Amino acid sequence: MKKYSQIRAMLAITKASFRSSTRSPSAVVFTLAFPLIFILVFGFIGNSGGVRVHVAVDSTSDTLNAIYKVMSNHQAINLYSDSDSEIYHELKKGDLDAIVHIEKKDSGFVVKVSTSDVSVQNGQLFKGMVKEIISEMNLHVMPNIALPFSMEDQPVIHGREYKTIDFILPGQLGFSLLSTGVFGTAFVFLNLRQTLVIKRFFATPIKRPYIVVGEALSRMIFGLIGAIFILSIGHFAFGFTMIHGFTTFFTMLMLAAIGLIIFMGFGFVVSGLAKNESAVPPLANLITLPQFLLSGTFFSTNNFPSWLQPICKALPLTYLNDAMRKVSFEGAGLLDISHDLLILGIWGVIVYALATKLFKWE
Amino acid sequence: MVGAKEIIKVQNLVKKYGDFTAVNGINFDVYEGEIFGLLGPNGAGKTTTLEIIETLREKSGGEVFVDGKSVDTQQDEIKKIIGVQLQAAGYYPSLNLTELLSLFSGLYNVDIDKMKTLKSVGLEDKVKAKFKELSGGQKQRFSIATTLINNPKIVFLDEPTTGLDPQARRNLWDLIKSIRDNGTTVVITTHYMDEAEQLCDRVGIMEAGKIISLNTPDALIDELLATGFTKPKDVKGANLEDVFISLTGHEWNDE
C-alpha cells in the first residue's frame, strides 16, 4: 500500500475551503468590495488640483481697474459677488476666505483685504497673492525704478508626484488584509466547528495541524488574490505608484502575506472565544475597528493628538501600512523595513501564543 | 454467530464528563460482516460509545480494539479502515457533490470514480447539486457514500434515519443491507425499534450508560415471550406504515 500523504489530504482541504470561500458573499465583500469602493471614492475625489481661495468683492468696489482684472483671471482665486451682508456672513462661516474692497484714490488704487480667523491659512495666502499682484503691477507701471531687493523665479524642480491614491491604497490594502484575516478566519473555523466539517475531517487519517494549515492556506490564497486585484486596479485605473514595477509588486505581496499570517492569528483567537456566530462580529470589530481608524488607513497618524500617538504606535496595522507605503512609494526592500517587520513579528508571537491557548477543536 | 471473528472488542468501557458518567463499564463485541445495532433512548450513551470506537473521543477507562488495533495507540491505523457518518451533516454546505467527493478522495488518499460512487447511493442526477440543497434522505445517502470512499472494513452510522420520512428510511435500510452484503461490517445507532428489528443482525440495548441486553432481535423477542408476555392488542398482518408505503411507493425518489 502506498504511504498516506498528509500533504495531499491537506491540499484537498485547501481546494475545498477555497471554493467554499469564493461562494461566501461576506468573504468577497470584505476582501474586495469594501476596499475597492474606498479606493474608487478617494481615487476620484483625490486629485482636484492645487489650492484655491474663495474671495468676494464688496458692492462698493471699483471694478474697472487692472487689479480687479488680474484677480478675476487668477487661477487660484475664485471671485464671487453678493450683497454685503451676505458676504460678511459667509466670511464668518468660513465659506469665504476673504473680502476685498477696491477703492480709487487720487494717487491710485487701494485694495483693502478683510479676512476672518476661521480660515487663517487661506486668508494669509490670499494676502500674499494680492501683495504679489500689486508689486508686479507697480513695477509694470514704473519699470525704471531700481529696487534694492528683488526675487527672481527659477525653474520649478519636478518632484515625484505623491497622489492621494499612493496614500489611500496601501491603507485600504492593509484594511482588506485585516478583515480577511480576522473576520474570514474566525467565521471559517467557527463554521467548521458548527457544521461538524472539522469533526468529519477528524474521522479521516489527516492529522490536526494539517487541517488548520490547509484551511489557513486557502485564506492566504484568497487574501492574496484580493491584494493582487486591489493593486492592479489601483495601478492601472488610478495610477498608483509602484516605484520599481514588478519588484515592488512582489515585495508588496510578500508584505501582504506576512500581514495576513498575523491577522489570521487574531481570527483564530476570535474563533476560539466566540461561542456562536453572532459573537464573532463584536469580537472581530473590537480588533479591526481601532486599527481601521488609528493605523493610518485614511489619514496619516501624524495628525492625531499626542495622547493617541502611543496607541497608534502599538497597533500592528500601523506598521503594515507604514511598510506598504515605504515599499510602494519610496521603493524600500524588505531589509529597509526591518523595523516594521520586527514589530509585526512580535505581534505574531503574542497572537499565536494566545491562539494556541484558546483554539477550540469542537 | 458461532465462530465469527470479532472485529471490534469493547471491554469495561467507561466515559465520564466531570461528575456525569455517560458510559458505565460496558462490554460487547462486534463480529465481522454483521450489522450491529446500539439501541436506546436519547442520552443513553450510544453516540459517546460510537465516537470512542471511532477514535473521535478519549475514553476514561477500559479497552477498545478495532480490527485488533488499540484506540489508545493506533488511531491513525484505525482511521484508515473505518468510515464514519456523524449524526449531523459535516460537509461544506456550499460545495457540490462532485467537489465534496474530490475533497474526501484527497483526505483518504484514494482515487475514485465519482459517478460510480454517486450511483451506488442513487444520487447520480445530483452531481452538481450543492450539499445544502439536498433533502434529508439525500444528505444521509451522500454521507454514507463518503464513508465508503476508502473501502473500509467497518462503517459507523449514527442515527442515519432520524428525521427521515418512511420511504427515505426504507431506501436507507436497503442501502445499509447492501453494504453489509458487500462484506463490510456496519455499526449503527438508532432509537427506532422497527428499524433495529428489520436491519440488525444483533443488537445491544443501552440505558443510562449500560448495556442491559445483547442478542439477535429474534432471540430478544423470544426471551420476552418466554416470560409469558403478550401484547395487549391483537396484531394485524400489516400496520399503518405498510399501508402508507404501499400507497406512496418505495423506490428512490426525490423526496
Interface residues (C-beta under 8 A of the other chain):
Chain A: K2 Y4 S5 R8 A9 L11 A12 I13 K15 A16 S17 R19 S20 R23 S24 T195 L196 V197 K199 R200 F201 F202 A203 T204 P205 I206 K207
Chain B: E54 T55 L56 D76 K79 K80 I82 V84 L86 A88 A89 G90 Y91 Y92 P93 S94 L95 E99 L100 S102 L103 F104 S105 G106 L107 Y108 N109 T146 N150
